[in-house]
């Protein structure tokens, strides 16, 4: 049966301690592996190729896979990324592109998306597109149009961006729920972060954020269930990426310190995702049993 692997963002490992200080690179990978994460993500070019090369010994030592989040503005940009990462001696699950082009001209974005997907196919690296602000998928409604025009396109779901973009209130309207379901039917991986209609990242453990945390759990479980239902490859692995960014993404108090401990939050998100995956499996089994019984 297809399974899920939880990854940890290397961006999210920055300034990871409550006082804003850093673990060494070796300590970061040791902690990630000991916590049971199956891989890590790098954001390109925020993380340079040299940074990724420095991490390779630890990726090999702890047997961690990699996903890349490249910010690219042209076909040549992505071809250069593919050339560089193809030389790394670790399994690459996929690249989740953040297209740095204006989202206003659908046909132009469709053409460019086809070129990026073709480049990834030629390099043998699965290539998807992340829904993200300040890029071609900035607007969720535009993103859904792009998906219609490119049927082979698979998406990376960072729904905190969607929520802030659309500024939906709770309880979620039927229309909003329908739109998210359309998106999740084409989602290949999920980014783990809890937001509100005003903020892209909030502490999921704070009482005032409980309704938003529940909404994200509902979305994640729906995404897992839809992913499981469409998988014919029993060896397939879904990726849930814990991606809790450092300040200014993380909210700070008057003293400049974060209001929560991101590493503990990442571990809690990992446990939450694993629980939701198991619940989705049970729901999928019940649906299959009901279908078999007719």
Backbone torsions as a table, in degrees:
resi	resn	phi	psi	omega
1	UNK	NA	139.9	178.1
2	UNK	-59.8	146.8	-174.7
3	UNK	-128.2	175.7	177.2
4	UNK	-117.8	141.4	173.1
5	UNK	-118.1	137.4	178.0
6	UNK	-99.8	128.2	179.0
7	UNK	-109.1	161.5	176.1
8	UNK	-121.2	136.4	179.3
9	UNK	-74.5	132.1	174.7
10	UNK	-71.3	-30.5	172.2
11	UNK	-60.6	-40.3	179.7
12	UNK	-70.2	-11.7	178.5
13	UNK	-88.8	-2.2	-179.4
14	UNK	-77.9	141.4	179.6
15	UNK	47.9	45.8	-166.6
16	UNK	-76.9	-21.6	-177.7
17	UNK	-82.7	154.4	-176.2
18	UNK	-54.6	-30.1	179.6
19	UNK	-88.5	6.9	177.4
20	UNK	83.3	7.3	179.9
21	UNK	-85.2	176.3	-171.9
22	UNK	-114.1	146.1	161.7
23	UNK	-80.9	157.2	172.3
24	UNK	-67.4	161.9	179.3
25	UNK	-58.5	-42.8	179.5
26	UNK	-62.1	-43.3	180.0
27	UNK	-63.3	-39.2	178.8
28	UNK	-58.2	-48.2	-177.8
29	UNK	-69.8	-35.4	177.5
30	UNK	-63.2	-45.3	178.7
31	UNK	-62.9	-44.1	179.7
32	UNK	-58.8	-47.4	-177.9
33	UNK	-68.0	-43.9	-178.1
34	UNK	-65.7	-26.7	178.6
35	UNK	-79.3	-7.1	176.7
36	UNK	93.1	10.1	174.2
37	UNK	-68.7	145.1	-177.1
38	UNK	-97.1	-7.6	-179.2
39	UNK	-174.3	-178.3	-179.2
40	UNK	-136.3	165.2	175.1
41	UNK	-120.7	147.3	173.5
42	UNK	-123.0	139.1	176.1
43	UNK	-99.7	122.4	-178.5
44	UNK	-109.4	135.6	3.5
45	UNK	-91.9	11.3	176.7
46	UNK	-52.8	-47.4	167.5
47	UNK	-91.4	122.8	-179.7
48	UNK	-73.7	162.3	175.1
49	UNK	-61.7	-32.2	178.1
50	UNK	-65.0	-38.2	177.2
51	UNK	-62.5	-43.0	178.9
52	UNK	-63.7	-40.2	178.3
53	UNK	-62.2	-38.5	178.2
54	UNK	-65.1	-27.6	-179.2
55	UNK	-83.0	-16.9	-173.8
56	UNK	-54.9	-44.3	179.2
57	UNK	-57.4	-36.1	-179.5
58	UNK	-77.8	-35.1	174.7
59	UNK	-60.7	-42.1	178.4
60	UNK	-69.5	-43.6	-178.2
61	UNK	-60.7	-40.5	-175.5
62	UNK	-102.3	7.1	174.8
63	UNK	54.3	54.2	-179.2
64	UNK	-105.4	135.4	175.1
65	UNK	-83.2	174.9	-173.5
66	UNK	-135.0	142.3	161.7
67	UNK	-122.9	148.4	178.7
68	UNK	-116.0	142.2	174.6
69	UNK	-115.7	84.0	-177.1
70	UNK	-83.0	131.9	171.2
71	UNK	-92.0	108.8	-172.9
72	UNK	-128.3	148.5	-177.8
73	UNK	-118.5	-4.0	-178.4
74	UNK	-156.4	168.8	175.6
75	UNK	-62.1	-40.7	-179.8
76	UNK	-62.7	-38.6	176.2
77	UNK	-54.1	-51.4	-174.9
78	UNK	-71.1	-36.7	176.8
79	UNK	-60.5	-37.3	176.8
80	UNK	-66.4	-42.0	176.6
81	UNK	-59.2	-48.0	-177.9
82	UNK	-61.1	-39.8	178.8
83	UNK	-62.5	-41.9	-177.9
84	UNK	-70.1	-49.6	-173.3
85	UNK	-75.5	-20.5	178.3
86	UNK	-64.7	-20.2	-179.6
87	UNK	-86.0	-8.4	-178.8
88	UNK	-77.6	136.3	-173.3
89	UNK	-91.1	53.4	174.6
90	UNK	-143.3	148.2	176.5
91	UNK	-61.0	129.8	177.8
92	UNK	-104.7	113.8	-177.9
93	UNK	-67.6	-47.0	179.3
94	UNK	-173.8	169.6	168.1
95	UNK	-112.4	131.0	175.7
96	UNK	-107.7	99.9	-171.4
97	UNK	-74.5	140.7	168.3
98	UNK	-113.3	100.4	-172.7
99	UNK	-76.5	114.3	-176.8
100	UNK	-87.3	58.1	175.3
101	UNK	-131.5	155.7	-176.7
102	UNK	-65.4	138.9	-176.0
103	UNK	-89.8	20.9	-170.5
104	UNK	-91.4	-20.3	-175.6
105	UNK	-115.1	99.7	-171.1
106	UNK	-58.3	-47.0	-177.2
107	UNK	-61.9	-38.0	178.5
108	UNK	-65.5	-42.6	-180.0
109	UNK	-68.1	-38.2	176.9
110	UNK	-60.7	-46.4	179.7
111	UNK	-59.7	-46.5	-179.2
112	UNK	-65.9	-38.0	179.4
113	UNK	-63.1	-42.5	176.3
114	UNK	-58.2	-41.4	-179.2
115	UNK	-65.8	-39.9	178.2
116	UNK	-65.6	-43.0	179.5
117	UNK	-64.2	-39.8	178.3
118	UNK	-64.0	-40.0	178.8
119	UNK	-63.5	-43.0	178.2
120	UNK	-64.0	-40.0	179.0
121	UNK	-63.9	-41.9	179.5
122	UNK	-63.7	-33.2	-179.6
123	UNK	-86.2	-8.2	-179.5
124	UNK	75.2	24.7	-179.6
125	UNK	-118.9	116.1	179.1
126	UNK	-52.7	132.6	-174.5
127	UNK	-127.5	122.5	179.2
128	UNK	-123.9	-179.1	179.2
129	UNK	-126.6	134.1	179.2
130	UNK	-93.3	138.7	170.3
131	UNK	-79.2	124.3	-166.9
132	UNK	-157.7	148.2	176.4
133	UNK	-78.0	164.4	177.3
134	UNK	56.5	41.8	175.7
135	UNK	-160.4	-167.8	-173.3
136	UNK	-67.6	-20.1	177.0
137	UNK	-101.8	22.5	-178.8
138	UNK	-53.9	-45.5	-178.2
139	UNK	-96.6	126.6	-175.1
140	UNK	-65.2	-39.5	-179.3
141	UNK	-66.3	-39.2	174.9
142	UNK	-62.8	-40.3	-179.8
143	UNK	-60.8	-41.2	178.3
144	UNK	-64.6	-36.0	175.6
145	UNK	-65.1	-41.1	177.5
146	UNK	-60.4	-42.0	179.7
147	UNK	-63.4	-36.8	177.7
148	UNK	-64.9	-38.2	-177.2
149	UNK	-77.4	-21.8	-178.7
150	UNK	-124.5	81.3	-172.4
151	UNK	-61.2	-25.8	-178.9
152	UNK	-83.0	-5.4	-176.9
153	UNK	-72.1	129.2	173.2
154	UNK	-108.3	147.4	-170.8
155	UNK	-112.2	155.4	169.7
156	UNK	-107.0	124.3	-172.6
157	UNK	-96.2	105.0	165.8
158	UNK	-111.5	87.9	-168.4
159	UNK	-74.5	-9.9	173.5
160	UNK	-64.2	-37.1	177.0
161	UNK	-64.4	-42.1	179.8
162	UNK	-61.9	-45.0	-176.9
163	UNK	-62.8	-45.2	179.5
164	UNK	-66.6	-39.2	179.5
165	UNK	-62.0	-43.5	-176.0
166	UNK	-89.9	-18.5	-180.0
167	UNK	53.6	45.8	179.1
168	UNK	-71.2	142.7	172.6
169	UNK	-88.4	161.0	168.7
170	UNK	-100.9	144.4	-2.9
171	UNK	-70.7	149.7	-176.7
172	UNK	-63.9	137.7	179.2
173	UNK	-71.0	160.0	178.2
174	UNK	-60.6	-39.1	179.7
175	UNK	-63.5	-45.5	179.2
176	UNK	-61.9	-41.9	179.2
177	UNK	-62.0	-40.0	178.9
178	UNK	-63.4	-40.9	-179.5
179	UNK	-65.2	-43.0	179.5
180	UNK	-65.0	-39.7	177.8
181	UNK	-61.3	-43.0	176.4
182	UNK	-56.3	-42.4	179.7
183	UNK	-67.3	-45.7	-176.0
184	UNK	-66.4	-23.9	177.2
185	UNK	-64.8	-17.5	179.6
186	UNK	-116.8	16.2	-175.9
187	UNK	-89.2	129.7	-178.1
188	UNK	-99.5	-29.1	179.8
189	UNK	-149.8	160.6	-175.3
190	UNK	-127.8	135.7	173.0
191	UNK	-93.4	134.2	-177.5
192	UNK	-96.1	107.1	175.6
193	UNK	-159.9	143.4	178.1
194	UNK	-109.3	130.3	178.0
195	UNK	-128.7	-178.1	172.9
196	UNK	-126.4	-177.3	179.3
197	UNK	-69.6	-13.4	-179.8
198	UNK	-110.9	-22.8	-171.6
199	UNK	-132.4	134.8	-176.1
200	UNK	-76.3	-22.3	-178.4
201	UNK	-145.8	118.8	176.1
202	UNK	-129.0	162.9	178.9
203	UNK	-72.0	115.6	-174.9
204	UNK	-67.4	-21.9	-177.5
205	UNK	-86.3	-5.7	179.8
206	UNK	-77.6	139.0	-174.7
207	UNK	-57.8	-39.3	-177.2
208	UNK	-66.3	-15.6	-178.9
209	UNK	-101.3	4.0	-176.7
210	UNK	-56.0	-44.5	179.8
211	UNK	-61.8	-36.3	179.3
212	UNK	-71.7	-40.3	177.2
213	UNK	-60.2	-41.0	178.3
214	UNK	-64.9	-39.3	178.5
215	UNK	-61.8	-43.3	178.9
216	UNK	-66.1	-37.3	176.5
217	UNK	-62.5	-40.2	177.2
218	UNK	-61.1	-44.5	178.4
219	UNK	-63.4	-46.3	-178.0
220	UNK	-61.7	-44.4	-179.7
221	UNK	-64.8	-40.0	176.3
222	UNK	-61.3	-43.0	177.8
223	UNK	-61.3	-42.0	178.4
224	UNK	-63.2	-44.3	-178.1
225	UNK	-63.4	-44.9	179.4
226	UNK	-64.7	-38.4	178.1
227	UNK	-63.0	-45.6	-178.7
228	UNK	-62.9	-40.1	-176.1
229	UNK	-65.6	-31.5	-175.5
230	UNK	-96.0	2.1	-178.5
231	UNK	-85.6	124.3	172.9
232	UNK	-102.8	-18.3	179.6
233	UNK	-89.3	110.6	-177.0
234	UNK	-67.9	-17.0	179.5
235	UNK	-90.1	-0.9	-177.7
236	UNK	-65.1	148.4	179.4
237	UNK	-129.3	119.9	174.1
238	UNK	-79.3	145.3	178.7
239	UNK	-112.6	127.8	169.7
240	UNK	-113.4	118.0	-174.5
241	UNK	-106.0	115.8	173.6
242	UNK	-74.2	117.1	-172.3
243	UNK	-134.2	71.5	178.3
244	UNK	-97.9	106.5	-173.4
245	UNK	-77.4	156.8	176.8
246	UNK	-74.9	170.3	174.8
247	UNK	-55.0	142.7	9.6
248	UNK	-85.7	1.6	175.3
249	UNK	-62.4	-50.0	176.2
250	UNK	-73.2	138.4	-177.3
251	UNK	-76.8	138.1	-179.2
252	UNK	-119.6	161.7	177.2
253	UNK	-91.8	-170.7	-177.7
254	UNK	-62.8	-24.3	179.6
255	UNK	-85.7	1.0	179.6
256	UNK	83.5	-0.6	-179.0
257	UNK	-94.0	149.3	179.0
258	UNK	-63.5	151.7	-178.2
259	UNK	-86.4	-7.8	179.9
260	UNK	-145.6	171.4	-179.8
261	UNK	-101.8	106.3	-172.1
262	UNK	-62.4	-35.5	-179.5
263	UNK	-63.8	-44.1	178.0
264	UNK	-64.6	-37.0	176.6
265	UNK	-63.9	-40.8	179.4
266	UNK	-61.9	-42.8	178.4
267	UNK	-63.8	-39.2	178.4
268	UNK	-67.1	-39.4	177.0
269	UNK	-64.0	-40.2	177.3
270	UNK	-58.4	-48.0	179.5
271	UNK	-63.7	-38.6	178.6
272	UNK	-63.3	-46.0	-179.7
273	UNK	-62.1	-41.5	180.0
274	UNK	-64.5	-39.5	176.9
275	UNK	-64.9	-44.5	-179.6
276	UNK	-65.2	-35.4	177.6
277	UNK	-62.8	-45.0	179.6
278	UNK	-63.6	-39.1	178.4
279	UNK	-66.2	-38.1	177.4
280	UNK	-65.4	-38.4	177.3
281	UNK	-60.8	-44.1	179.3
282	UNK	-62.9	-41.2	179.3
283	UNK	-65.6	-40.5	178.4
284	UNK	-64.1	-40.4	179.1
285	UNK	-63.6	-41.2	179.1
286	UNK	-64.8	-39.9	178.9
287	UNK	-63.9	-42.2	179.9
288	UNK	-66.0	-42.1	179.5
289	UNK	-62.6	-41.9	178.4
290	UNK	-63.5	-37.4	179.4
291	UNK	-67.6	-42.3	-178.0
292	UNK	-64.3	-40.4	-178.8
293	UNK	-72.3	-16.0	176.0
294	UNK	75.2	NA	NA
